[in-house]
């Protein structure tokens, strides 16, 4: 399999990648960071890390279609993606070719 790049990120598994919410219809979740631990058709489940002294961790569910996400690739490169482009089952998204580039 090809290594994950900004051009082919939609064709790869997103679980395990670092993620940050950069835009959202819910302003309370903007800036949330963590690791994608699960994905459904319409949601990401993120293991978030609070930037406090206690470093509390919690799992949160984020709707894909109302957010824009910033993923950190294994190479350290940052990629911003509109959630609406990822709003499908991961197995279907990996099979389909998305013509629109971000």
Gaussian input, Z-matrix of N, CA and C with variables (Angstrom, degrees):
# hf/3-21g

backbone

0 1
 N
 C     1     B1
 C     2     B2     1     A1
 N     3     B3     2     A2     1     D1
 C     4     B4     3     A3     2     D2
 C     5     B5     4     A4     3     D3
 N     6     B6     5     A5     4     D4
 C     7     B7     6     A6     5     D5
 C     8     B8     7     A7     6     D6
 N     9     B9     8     A8     7     D7
 C    10    B10     9     A9     8     D8
 C    11    B11    10    A10     9     D9
 N    12    B12    11    A11    10    D10
 C    13    B13    12    A12    11    D11
 C    14    B14    13    A13    12    D12
 N    15    B15    14    A14    13    D13
 C    16    B16    15    A15    14    D14
 C    17    B17    16    A16    15    D15
 N    18    B18    17    A17    16    D16
 C    19    B19    18    A18    17    D17
 C    20    B20    19    A19    18    D18
 N    21    B21    20    A20    19    D19
 C    22    B22    21    A21    20    D20
 C    23    B23    22    A22    21    D21
 N    24    B24    23    A23    22    D22
 C    25    B25    24    A24    23    D23
 C    26    B26    25    A25    24    D24
 N    27    B27    26    A26    25    D25
 C    28    B28    27    A27    26    D26
 C    29    B29    28    A28    27    D27
 N    30    B30    29    A29    28    D28
 C    31    B31    30    A30    29    D29
 C    32    B32    31    A31    30    D30
 N    33    B33    32    A32    31    D31
 C    34    B34    33    A33    32    D32
 C    35    B35    34    A34    33    D33
 N    36    B36    35    A35    34    D34
 C    37    B37    36    A36    35    D35
 C    38    B38    37    A37    36    D36
 N    39    B39    38    A38    37    D37
 C    40    B40    39    A39    38    D38
 C    41    B41    40    A40    39    D39
 N    42    B42    41    A41    40    D40
 C    43    B43    42    A42    41    D41
 C    44    B44    43    A43    42    D42
 N    45    B45    44    A44    43    D43
 C    46    B46    45    A45    44    D44
 C    47    B47    46    A46    45    D45
 N    48    B48    47    A47    46    D46
 C    49    B49    48    A48    47    D47
 C    50    B50    49    A49    48    D48
 N    51    B51    50    A50    49    D49
 C    52    B52    51    A51    50    D50
 C    53    B53    52    A52    51    D51
 N    54    B54    53    A53    52    D52
 C    55    B55    54    A54    53    D53
 C    56    B56    55    A55    54    D54
 N    57    B57    56    A56    55    D55
 C    58    B58    57    A57    56    D56
 C    59    B59    58    A58    57    D57
 N    60    B60    59    A59    58    D58
 C    61    B61    60    A60    59    D59
 C    62    B62    61    A61    60    D60
 N    63    B63    62    A62    61    D61
 C    64    B64    63    A63    62    D62
 C    65    B65    64    A64    63    D63
 N    66    B66    65    A65    64    D64
 C    67    B67    66    A66    65    D65
 C    68    B68    67    A67    66    D66
 N    69    B69    68    A68    67    D67
 C    70    B70    69    A69    68    D68
 C    71    B71    70    A70    69    D69
 N    72    B72    71    A71    70    D70
 C    73    B73    72    A72    71    D71
 C    74    B74    73    A73    72    D72
 N    75    B75    74    A74    73    D73
 C    76    B76    75    A75    74    D74
 C    77    B77    76    A76    75    D75
 N    78    B78    77    A77    76    D76
 C    79    B79    78    A78    77    D77
 C    80    B80    79    A79    78    D78
 N    81    B81    80    A80    79    D79
 C    82    B82    81    A81    80    D80
 C    83    B83    82    A82    81    D81
 N    84    B84    83    A83    82    D82
 C    85    B85    84    A84    83    D83
 C    86    B86    85    A85    84    D84
 N    87    B87    86    A86    85    D85
 C    88    B88    87    A87    86    D86
 C    89    B89    88    A88    87    D87
 N    90    B90    89    A89    88    D88
 C    91    B91    90    A90    89    D89
 C    92    B92    91    A91    90    D90
 N    93    B93    92    A92    91    D91
 C    94    B94    93    A93    92    D92
 C    95    B95    94    A94    93    D93
 N    96    B96    95    A95    94    D94
 C    97    B97    96    A96    95    D95
 C    98    B98    97    A97    96    D96
 N    99    B99    98    A98    97    D97
 C   100   B100    99    A99    98    D98
 C   101   B101   100   A100    99    D99
 N   102   B102   101   A101   100   D100
 C   103   B103   102   A102   101   D101
 C   104   B104   103   A103   102   D102
 N   105   B105   104   A104   103   D103
 C   106   B106   105   A105   104   D104
 C   107   B107   106   A106   105   D105
 N   108   B108   107   A107   106   D106
 C   109   B109   108   A108   107   D107
 C   110   B110   109   A109   108   D108
 N   111   B111   110   A110   109   D109
 C   112   B112   111   A111   110   D110
 C   113   B113   112   A112   111   D111
 N   114   B114   113   A113   112   D112
 C   115   B115   114   A114   113   D113
 C   116   B116   115   A115   114   D114
 N   117   B117   116   A116   115   D115
 C   118   B118   117   A117   116   D116
 C   119   B119   118   A118   117   D117
 N   120   B120   119   A119   118   D118
 C   121   B121   120   A120   119   D119
 C   122   B122   121   A121   120   D120
 N   123   B123   122   A122   121   D121
 C   124   B124   123   A123   122   D122
 C   125   B125   124   A124   123   D123
 N   126   B126   125   A125   124   D124
 C   127   B127   126   A126   125   D125
 C   128   B128   127   A127   126   D126
 N   129   B129   128   A128   127   D127
 C   130   B130   129   A129   128   D128
 C   131   B131   130   A130   129   D129
 N   132   B132   131   A131   130   D130
 C   133   B133   132   A132   131   D131
 C   134   B134   133   A133   132   D132
 N   135   B135   134   A134   133   D133
 C   136   B136   135   A135   134   D134
 C   137   B137   136   A136   135   D135
 N   138   B138   137   A137   136   D136
 C   139   B139   138   A138   137   D137
 C   140   B140   139   A139   138   D138
 N   141   B141   140   A140   139   D139
 C   142   B142   141   A141   140   D140
 C   143   B143   142   A142   141   D141
 N   144   B144   143   A143   142   D142
 C   145   B145   144   A144   143   D143
 C   146   B146   145   A145   144   D144
 N   147   B147   146   A146   145   D145
 C   148   B148   147   A147   146   D146
 C   149   B149   148   A148   147   D147
 N   150   B150   149   A149   148   D148
 C   151   B151   150   A150   149   D149
 C   152   B152   151   A151   150   D150
 N   153   B153   152   A152   151   D151
 C   154   B154   153   A153   152   D152
 C   155   B155   154   A154   153   D153
 N   156   B156   155   A155   154   D154
 C   157   B157   156   A156   155   D155
 C   158   B158   157   A157   156   D156
 N   159   B159   158   A158   157   D157
 C   160   B160   159   A159   158   D158
 C   161   B161   160   A160   159   D159
 N   162   B162   161   A161   160   D160
 C   163   B163   162   A162   161   D161
 C   164   B164   163   A163   162   D162
 N   165   B165   164   A164   163   D163
 C   166   B166   165   A165   164   D164
 C   167   B167   166   A166   165   D165
 N   168   B168   167   A167   166   D166
 C   169   B169   168   A168   167   D167
 C   170   B170   169   A169   168   D168
 N   171   B171   170   A170   169   D169
 C   172   B172   171   A171   170   D170
 C   173   B173   172   A172   171   D171
 N   174   B174   173   A173   172   D172
 C   175   B175   174   A174   173   D173
 C   176   B176   175   A175   174   D174
 N   177   B177   176   A176   175   D175
 C   178   B178   177   A177   176   D176
 C   179   B179   178   A178   177   D177
 N   180   B180   179   A179   178   D178
 C   181   B181   180   A180   179   D179
 C   182   B182   181   A181   180   D180
 N   183   B183   182   A182   181   D181
 C   184   B184   183   A183   182   D182
 C   185   B185   184   A184   183   D183
 N   186   B186   185   A185   184   D184
 C   187   B187   186   A186   185   D185
 C   188   B188   187   A187   186   D186
 N   189   B189   188   A188   187   D187
 C   190   B190   189   A189   188   D188
 C   191   B191   190   A190   189   D189
 N   192   B192   191   A191   190   D190
 C   193   B193   192   A192   191   D191
 C   194   B194   193   A193   192   D192
 N   195   B195   194   A194   193   D193
 C   196   B196   195   A195   194   D194
 C   197   B197   196   A196   195   D195
 N   198   B198   197   A197   196   D196
 C   199   B199   198   A198   197   D197
 C   200   B200   199   A199   198   D198
 N   201   B201   200   A200   199   D199
 C   202   B202   201   A201   200   D200
 C   203   B203   202   A202   201   D201
 N   204   B204   203   A203   202   D202
 C   205   B205   204   A204   203   D203
 C   206   B206   205   A205   204   D204
 N   207   B207   206   A206   205   D205
 C   208   B208   207   A207   206   D206
 C   209   B209   208   A208   207   D207
 N   210   B210   209   A209   208   D208
 C   211   B211   210   A210   209   D209
 C   212   B212   211   A211   210   D210
 N   213   B213   212   A212   211   D211
 C   214   B214   213   A213   212   D212
 C   215   B215   214   A214   213   D213
 N   216   B216   215   A215   214   D214
 C   217   B217   216   A216   215   D215
 C   218   B218   217   A217   216   D216
 N   219   B219   218   A218   217   D217
 C   220   B220   219   A219   218   D218
 C   221   B221   220   A220   219   D219
 N   222   B222   221   A221   220   D220
 C   223   B223   222   A222   221   D221
 C   224   B224   223   A223   222   D222
 N   225   B225   224   A224   223   D223
 C   226   B226   225   A225   224   D224
 C   227   B227   226   A226   225   D225
 N   228   B228   227   A227   226   D226
 C   229   B229   228   A228   227   D227
 C   230   B230   229   A229   228   D228
 N   231   B231   230   A230   229   D229
 C   232   B232   231   A231   230   D230
 C   233   B233   232   A232   231   D231
 N   234   B234   233   A233   232   D232
 C   235   B235   234   A234   233   D233
 C   236   B236   235   A235   234   D234
 N   237   B237   236   A236   235   D235
 C   238   B238   237   A237   236   D236
 C   239   B239   238   A238   237   D237
 N   240   B240   239   A239   238   D238
 C   241   B241   240   A240   239   D239
 C   242   B242   241   A241   240   D240
 N   243   B243   242   A242   241   D241
 C   244   B244   243   A243   242   D242
 C   245   B245   244   A244   243   D243
 N   246   B246   245   A245   244   D244
 C   247   B247   246   A246   245   D245
 C   248   B248   247   A247   246   D246
 N   249   B249   248   A248   247   D247
 C   250   B250   249   A249   248   D248
 C   251   B251   250   A250   249   D249
 N   252   B252   251   A251   250   D250
 C   253   B253   252   A252   251   D251
 C   254   B254   253   A253   252   D252
 N   255   B255   254   A254   253   D253
 C   256   B256   255   A255   254   D254
 C   257   B257   256   A256   255   D255
 N   258   B258   257   A257   256   D256
 C   259   B259   258   A258   257   D257
 C   260   B260   259   A259   258   D258
 N   261   B261   260   A260   259   D259
 C   262   B262   261   A261   260   D260
 C   263   B263   262   A262   261   D261
 N   264   B264   263   A263   262   D262
 C   265   B265   264   A264   263   D263
 C   266   B266   265   A265   264   D264
 N   267   B267   266   A266   265   D265
 C   268   B268   267   A267   266   D266
 C   269   B269   268   A268   267   D267
 N   270   B270   269   A269   268   D268
 C   271   B271   270   A270   269   D269
 C   272   B272   271   A271   270   D270
 N   273   B273   272   A272   271   D271
 C   274   B274   273   A273   272   D272
 C   275   B275   274   A274   273   D273
 N   276   B276   275   A275   274   D274
 C   277   B277   276   A276   275   D275
 C   278   B278   277   A277   276   D276
 N   279   B279   278   A278   277   D277
 C   280   B280   279   A279   278   D278
 C   281   B281   280   A280   279   D279
 N   282   B282   281   A281   280   D280
 C   283   B283   282   A282   281   D281
 C   284   B284   283   A283   282   D282
 N   285   B285   284   A284   283   D283
 C   286   B286   285   A285   284   D284
 C   287   B287   286   A286   285   D285
 N   288   B288   287   A287   286   D286
 C   289   B289   288   A288   287   D287
 C   290   B290   289   A289   288   D288
 N   291   B291   290   A290   289   D289
 C   292   B292   291   A291   290   D290
 C   293   B293   292   A292   291   D291
 N   294   B294   293   A293   292   D292
 C   295   B295   294   A294   293   D293
 C   296   B296   295   A295   294   D294
 N   297   B297   296   A296   295   D295
 C   298   B298   297   A297   296   D296
 C   299   B299   298   A298   297   D297
 N   300   B300   299   A299   298   D298
 C   301   B301   300   A300   299   D299
 C   302   B302   301   A301   300   D300
 N   303   B303   302   A302   301   D301
 C   304   B304   303   A303   302   D302
 C   305   B305   304   A304   303   D303

   B1=1.4569
   B2=1.5287
   B3=1.3054
   B4=1.4601
   B5=1.5222
   B6=1.3358
   B7=1.4714
   B8=1.5291
   B9=1.3059
   B10=1.4586
   B11=1.5325
   B12=1.3404
   B13=1.4643
   B14=1.5267
   B15=1.3478
   B16=1.4696
   B17=1.5270
   B18=1.3206
   B19=1.4574
   B20=1.5280
   B21=1.3346
   B22=1.4608
   B23=1.5264
   B24=1.3234
   B25=1.4603
   B26=1.5293
   B27=1.3234
   B28=1.4666
   B29=1.5216
   B30=1.3151
   B31=1.4559
   B32=1.5264
   B33=1.3114
   B34=1.4577
   B35=1.5208
   B36=1.3086
   B37=1.4566
   B38=1.5201
   B39=1.3305
   B40=1.4670
   B41=1.5238
   B42=1.3179
   B43=1.4641
   B44=1.5253
   B45=1.3263
   B46=1.4568
   B47=1.5203
   B48=1.3419
   B49=1.4654
   B50=1.5234
   B51=1.3306
   B52=1.4596
   B53=1.5203
   B54=1.3204
   B55=1.4552
   B56=1.5251
   B57=1.3271
   B58=1.4617
   B59=1.5241
   B60=1.3259
   B61=1.4651
   B62=1.5250
   B63=1.3499
   B64=1.4640
   B65=1.5244
   B66=1.3422
   B67=1.4674
   B68=1.5155
   B69=1.3303
   B70=1.4513
   B71=1.5212
   B72=1.3266
   B73=1.4577
   B74=1.5281
   B75=1.3333
   B76=1.4688
   B77=1.5281
   B78=1.3297
   B79=1.4639
   B80=1.5271
   B81=1.3352
   B82=1.4631
   B83=1.5232
   B84=1.3314
   B85=1.4621
   B86=1.5255
   B87=1.3364
   B88=1.4637
   B89=1.5196
   B90=1.3167
   B91=1.4630
   B92=1.5123
   B93=1.3341
   B94=1.4605
   B95=1.5189
   B96=1.3267
   B97=1.4641
   B98=1.5142
   B99=1.2984
   B100=1.4529
   B101=1.5106
   B102=1.3201
   B103=1.4549
   B104=1.5211
   B105=1.3352
   B106=1.4612
   B107=1.5293
   B108=1.3493
   B109=1.4637
   B110=1.5258
   B111=1.3318
   B112=1.4552
   B113=1.5230
   B114=1.3262
   B115=1.4591
   B116=1.5163
   B117=1.3301
   B118=1.4549
   B119=1.5238
   B120=1.3167
   B121=1.4615
   B122=1.5247
   B123=1.3270
   B124=1.4539
   B125=1.5195
   B126=1.3281
   B127=1.4625
   B128=1.5146
   B129=1.3440
   B130=1.4578
   B131=1.5189
   B132=1.3202
   B133=1.4592
   B134=1.5258
   B135=1.3356
   B136=1.4654
   B137=1.5176
   B138=1.3280
   B139=1.4650
   B140=1.5175
   B141=1.3361
   B142=1.4583
   B143=1.5214
   B144=1.3130
   B145=1.4572
   B146=1.5147
   B147=1.3199
   B148=1.4607
   B149=1.5143
   B150=1.3004
   B151=1.4602
   B152=1.5203
   B153=1.3115
   B154=1.4580
   B155=1.5205
   B156=1.3000
   B157=1.4566
   B158=1.5222
   B159=1.3181
   B160=1.4648
   B161=1.5269
   B162=1.3147
   B163=1.4706
   B164=1.5369
   B165=1.3013
   B166=1.4698
   B167=1.5256
   B168=1.3148
   B169=1.4557
   B170=1.5182
   B171=1.3315
   B172=1.4556
   B173=1.5144
   B174=1.3161
   B175=1.4606
   B176=1.5143
   B177=1.3180
   B178=1.4591
   B179=1.5224
   B180=1.3215
   B181=1.4627
   B182=1.5191
   B183=1.3158
   B184=1.4581
   B185=1.5298
   B186=1.3306
   B187=1.4620
   B188=1.5241
   B189=1.3094
   B190=1.4618
   B191=1.5295
   B192=1.3402
   B193=1.4595
   B194=1.5247
   B195=1.3332
   B196=1.4652
   B197=1.5255
   B198=1.3355
   B199=1.4728
   B200=1.5212
   B201=1.3226
   B202=1.4624
   B203=1.5207
   B204=1.3140
   B205=1.4531
   B206=1.5270
   B207=1.3215
   B208=1.4539
   B209=1.5249
   B210=1.3237
   B211=1.4552
   B212=1.5154
   B213=1.3166
   B214=1.4603
   B215=1.5201
   B216=1.3179
   B217=1.4549
   B218=1.5241
   B219=1.3249
   B220=1.4749
   B221=1.5320
   B222=1.3336
   B223=1.4593
   B224=1.5247
   B225=1.3445
   B226=1.4570
   B227=1.5180
   B228=1.3161
   B229=1.4613
   B230=1.5256
   B231=1.3370
   B232=1.4566
   B233=1.5201
   B234=1.3472
   B235=1.4601
   B236=1.5230
   B237=1.3425
   B238=1.4611
   B239=1.5259
   B240=1.3425
   B241=1.4598
   B242=1.5240
   B243=1.3251
   B244=1.4626
   B245=1.5238
   B246=1.3101
   B247=1.4533
   B248=1.5092
   B249=1.3275
   B250=1.4667
   B251=1.5334
   B252=1.3290
   B253=1.4658
   B254=1.5233
   B255=1.3263
   B256=1.4629
   B257=1.5171
   B258=1.3303
   B259=1.4584
   B260=1.5214
   B261=1.3133
   B262=1.4656
   B263=1.5206
   B264=1.3048
   B265=1.4627
   B266=1.5217
   B267=1.3237
   B268=1.4695
   B269=1.5181
   B270=1.3279
   B271=1.4633
   B272=1.5200
   B273=1.3344
   B274=1.4613
   B275=1.5151
   B276=1.3258
   B277=1.4625
   B278=1.5293
   B279=1.2956
   B280=1.4560
   B281=1.5240
   B282=1.3388
   B283=1.4636
   B284=1.5228
   B285=1.3336
   B286=1.4659
   B287=1.5193
   B288=1.2976
   B289=1.4570
   B290=1.5151
   B291=1.3217
   B292=1.4584
   B293=1.5206
   B294=1.3046
   B295=1.4554
   B296=1.5274
   B297=1.3165
   B298=1.4762
   B299=1.5264
   B300=1.2906
   B301=1.4551
   B302=1.5167
   B303=1.3076
   B304=1.4504
   B305=1.4804
   A1=109.04
   A2=115.99
   A3=121.33
   A4=110.79
   A5=116.76
   A6=118.65
   A7=110.43
   A8=115.83
   A9=121.38
   A10=110.17
   A11=115.72
   A12=122.88
   A13=108.14
   A14=117.87
   A15=119.38
   A16=113.26
   A17=118.07
   A18=120.92
   A19=113.28
   A20=117.10
   A21=118.52
   A22=113.33
   A23=118.13
   A24=121.08
   A25=111.91
   A26=117.73
   A27=120.99
   A28=112.31
   A29=118.29
   A30=122.78
   A31=112.33
   A32=117.13
   A33=122.04
   A34=111.45
   A35=114.28
   A36=121.69
   A37=108.63
   A38=117.44
   A39=122.17
   A40=112.54
   A41=116.66
   A42=119.98
   A43=108.74
   A44=114.89
   A45=121.24
   A46=113.59
   A47=116.90
   A48=119.73
   A49=110.87
   A50=116.13
   A51=121.11
   A52=108.08
   A53=116.30
   A54=121.77
   A55=109.57
   A56=114.90
   A57=121.64
   A58=107.44
   A59=116.84
   A60=120.94
   A61=106.96
   A62=116.52
   A63=120.70
   A64=112.97
   A65=117.91
   A66=122.89
   A67=107.40
   A68=115.43
   A69=118.79
   A70=110.06
   A71=115.74
   A72=120.96
   A73=110.17
   A74=117.02
   A75=123.02
   A76=107.89
   A77=118.50
   A78=120.52
   A79=114.37
   A80=118.44
   A81=120.49
   A82=113.00
   A83=118.06
   A84=119.52
   A85=113.48
   A86=117.96
   A87=120.48
   A88=108.38
   A89=115.35
   A90=120.88
   A91=113.68
   A92=117.90
   A93=120.66
   A94=109.11
   A95=115.83
   A96=121.78
   A97=109.56
   A98=115.51
   A99=119.79
   A100=111.63
   A101=114.77
   A102=122.19
   A103=107.96
   A104=116.70
   A105=120.97
   A106=107.62
   A107=116.27
   A108=119.23
   A109=112.48
   A110=117.43
   A111=121.07
   A112=108.49
   A113=115.13
   A114=120.51
   A115=108.62
   A116=115.65
   A117=121.29
   A118=107.05
   A119=116.57
   A120=120.37
   A121=111.86
   A122=117.82
   A123=120.62
   A124=114.58
   A125=118.32
   A126=119.93
   A127=112.87
   A128=113.58
   A129=121.98
   A130=106.93
   A131=116.90
   A132=121.58
   A133=104.84
   A134=114.80
   A135=121.17
   A136=109.33
   A137=116.00
   A138=121.32
   A139=104.84
   A140=115.75
   A141=119.66
   A142=110.35
   A143=115.19
   A144=122.22
   A145=107.04
   A146=116.50
   A147=121.10
   A148=109.05
   A149=117.13
   A150=121.67
   A151=110.61
   A152=116.37
   A153=121.43
   A154=108.49
   A155=116.24
   A156=120.06
   A157=111.80
   A158=117.30
   A159=120.18
   A160=112.46
   A161=117.65
   A162=122.97
   A163=110.56
   A164=115.98
   A165=120.81
   A166=109.41
   A167=116.07
   A168=120.93
   A169=109.11
   A170=115.72
   A171=120.10
   A172=109.42
   A173=115.05
   A174=121.54
   A175=108.01
   A176=115.04
   A177=119.36
   A178=109.17
   A179=115.34
   A180=121.94
   A181=107.89
   A182=115.63
   A183=122.25
   A184=108.58
   A185=116.81
   A186=120.59
   A187=109.30
   A188=116.57
   A189=121.53
   A190=112.17
   A191=116.83
   A192=120.12
   A193=114.46
   A194=119.22
   A195=120.47
   A196=112.60
   A197=117.18
   A198=120.12
   A199=112.17
   A200=113.98
   A201=122.66
   A202=106.12
   A203=115.56
   A204=120.44
   A205=111.13
   A206=115.96
   A207=122.70
   A208=107.00
   A209=115.09
   A210=121.15
   A211=109.60
   A212=116.05
   A213=121.78
   A214=107.07
   A215=116.18
   A216=121.38
   A217=110.09
   A218=118.10
   A219=120.24
   A220=113.41
   A221=117.05
   A222=120.91
   A223=112.19
   A224=117.10
   A225=122.08
   A226=113.21
   A227=116.83
   A228=122.15
   A229=110.36
   A230=117.09
   A231=122.50
   A232=109.94
   A233=116.18
   A234=121.94
   A235=108.37
   A236=117.40
   A237=122.51
   A238=109.11
   A239=115.86
   A240=121.32
   A241=109.25
   A242=116.04
   A243=121.58
   A244=108.20
   A245=116.43
   A246=121.25
   A247=113.36
   A248=117.18
   A249=119.74
   A250=111.65
   A251=117.87
   A252=121.22
   A253=111.92
   A254=116.55
   A255=121.39
   A256=112.03
   A257=117.55
   A258=122.39
   A259=111.23
   A260=116.15
   A261=123.12
   A262=107.24
   A263=115.77
   A264=119.38
   A265=108.38
   A266=115.89
   A267=118.84
   A268=111.42
   A269=118.21
   A270=119.70
   A271=111.55
   A272=118.42
   A273=121.66
   A274=111.18
   A275=117.18
   A276=121.53
   A277=110.78
   A278=116.94
   A279=121.23
   A280=110.57
   A281=117.36
   A282=121.25
   A283=112.88
   A284=117.06
   A285=121.67
   A286=111.60
   A287=115.62
   A288=121.59
   A289=107.79
   A290=116.48
   A291=121.09
   A292=107.14
   A293=116.84
   A294=120.67
   A295=112.39
   A296=116.61
   A297=120.09
   A298=109.87
   A299=117.02
   A300=121.77
   A301=108.81
   A302=118.13
   A303=122.33
   A304=111.35
   D1=145.14
   D2=179.77
   D3=-69.40
   D4=148.99
   D5=176.02
   D6=-66.53
   D7=152.49
   D8=-177.97
   D9=-73.53
   D10=130.82
   D11=180.00
   D12=-134.53
   D13=169.31
   D14=176.64
   D15=-59.39
   D16=-29.69
   D17=-177.89
   D18=-79.34
   D19=-24.63
   D20=-176.94
   D21=-119.06
   D22=15.41
   D23=-176.91
   D24=-58.89
   D25=-33.61
   D26=179.96
   D27=-67.99
   D28=-15.48
   D29=-179.72
   D30=-98.25
   D31=7.67
   D32=-178.17
   D33=-119.06
   D34=164.23
   D35=174.36
   D36=-71.87
   D37=133.64
   D38=-178.35
   D39=-97.37
   D40=-14.26
   D41=179.15
   D42=-63.75
   D43=130.72
   D44=-179.74
   D45=101.16
   D46=-13.06
   D47=179.02
   D48=-83.03
   D49=148.53
   D50=172.00
   D51=-72.78
   D52=141.70
   D53=-175.76
   D54=-138.86
   D55=147.73
   D56=173.77
   D57=-137.05
   D58=140.68
   D59=177.01
   D60=-89.91
   D61=117.43
   D62=-176.91
   D63=-101.72
   D64=-23.91
   D65=175.21
   D66=-142.88
   D67=147.91
   D68=177.55
   D69=-163.27
   D70=152.13
   D71=172.54
   D72=-70.24
   D73=-20.00
   D74=176.51
   D75=-105.02
   D76=101.54
   D77=-175.18
   D78=-63.32
   D79=-17.71
   D80=-179.58
   D81=-68.62
   D82=-23.25
   D83=-176.39
   D84=-99.49
   D85=-4.18
   D86=177.88
   D87=-62.73
   D88=133.27
   D89=-179.07
   D90=93.22
   D91=-6.16
   D92=177.83
   D93=-64.39
   D94=132.49
   D95=-179.44
   D96=-124.14
   D97=154.69
   D98=177.12
   D99=171.92
   D100=-157.73
   D101=-179.68
   D102=-122.78
   D103=135.38
   D104=177.04
   D105=-70.71
   D106=119.43
   D107=179.50
   D108=-109.52
   D109=-14.53
   D110=176.40
   D111=-161.00
   D112=158.79
   D113=-179.58
   D114=-144.13
   D115=134.31
   D116=172.42
   D117=-117.73
   D118=-174.92
   D119=-178.36
   D120=-59.16
   D121=-39.99
   D122=-174.21
   D123=-116.51
   D124=-0.28
   D125=-174.03
   D126=-141.23
   D127=153.19
   D128=165.58
   D129=-106.84
   D130=142.43
   D131=168.98
   D132=-105.49
   D133=121.69
   D134=-174.13
   D135=-117.05
   D136=132.95
   D137=169.87
   D138=-86.51
   D139=100.35
   D140=-174.28
   D141=-88.35
   D142=155.36
   D143=177.26
   D144=-125.34
   D145=119.73
   D146=176.56
   D147=-79.21
   D148=140.04
   D149=178.66
   D150=-87.43
   D151=60.92
   D152=177.75
   D153=-119.15
   D154=174.53
   D155=-179.68
   D156=-65.46
   D157=-30.58
   D158=-178.30
   D159=-83.57
   D160=-13.59
   D161=-179.41
   D162=48.82
   D163=57.58
   D164=178.47
   D165=-74.18
   D166=136.75
   D167=177.81
   D168=-112.38
   D169=145.05
   D170=175.24
   D171=-151.49
   D172=155.98
   D173=177.01
   D174=-95.33
   D175=131.42
   D176=177.52
   D177=-130.05
   D178=149.82
   D179=176.88
   D180=-103.61
   D181=129.66
   D182=-177.22
   D183=-122.57
   D184=127.90
   D185=175.12
   D186=-69.91
   D187=133.63
   D188=-178.88
   D189=-68.74
   D190=-45.23
   D191=-168.56
   D192=-69.43
   D193=-17.99
   D194=-177.61
   D195=-99.70
   D196=5.18
   D197=-174.11
   D198=-130.13
   D199=160.96
   D200=165.54
   D201=-115.75
   D202=139.82
   D203=-173.12
   D204=-119.85
   D205=150.61
   D206=172.05
   D207=-117.40
   D208=115.09
   D209=178.81
   D210=-99.27
   D211=144.60
   D212=173.12
   D213=-104.53
   D214=116.31
   D215=-179.67
   D216=-74.48
   D217=163.41
   D218=177.98
   D219=-58.17
   D220=-23.49
   D221=178.29
   D222=-80.19
   D223=-8.04
   D224=-177.83
   D225=95.41
   D226=-5.52
   D227=-179.92
   D228=-72.73
   D229=141.69
   D230=179.52
   D231=-99.38
   D232=137.42
   D233=-179.31
   D234=-133.00
   D235=125.33
   D236=176.42
   D237=-97.30
   D238=132.73
   D239=-178.18
   D240=-137.89
   D241=136.18
   D242=172.75
   D243=-70.70
   D244=132.92
   D245=-179.18
   D246=-61.92
   D247=-29.53
   D248=-179.91
   D249=-62.23
   D250=-27.33
   D251=177.08
   D252=-73.15
   D253=-21.43
   D254=-178.88
   D255=-102.47
   D256=2.54
   D257=-172.96
   D258=-78.52
   D259=70.81
   D260=175.00
   D261=-160.59
   D262=171.14
   D263=177.23
   D264=-63.37
   D265=141.74
   D266=-176.55
   D267=-61.06
   D268=-38.27
   D269=-179.29
   D270=-66.40
   D271=-32.95
   D272=176.48
   D273=-75.86
   D274=-39.62
   D275=179.78
   D276=-62.41
   D277=-39.23
   D278=-178.53
   D279=-66.73
   D280=-34.49
   D281=-179.73
   D282=-75.88
   D283=-37.24
   D284=-174.12
   D285=-80.03
   D286=150.13
   D287=174.92
   D288=-96.57
   D289=122.80
   D290=176.20
   D291=-94.63
   D292=118.56
   D293=-175.14
   D294=-80.37
   D295=-29.69
   D296=-178.35
   D297=-76.85
   D298=128.58
   D299=177.83
   D300=-101.30
   D301=151.63
   D302=-178.57
   D303=-107.49

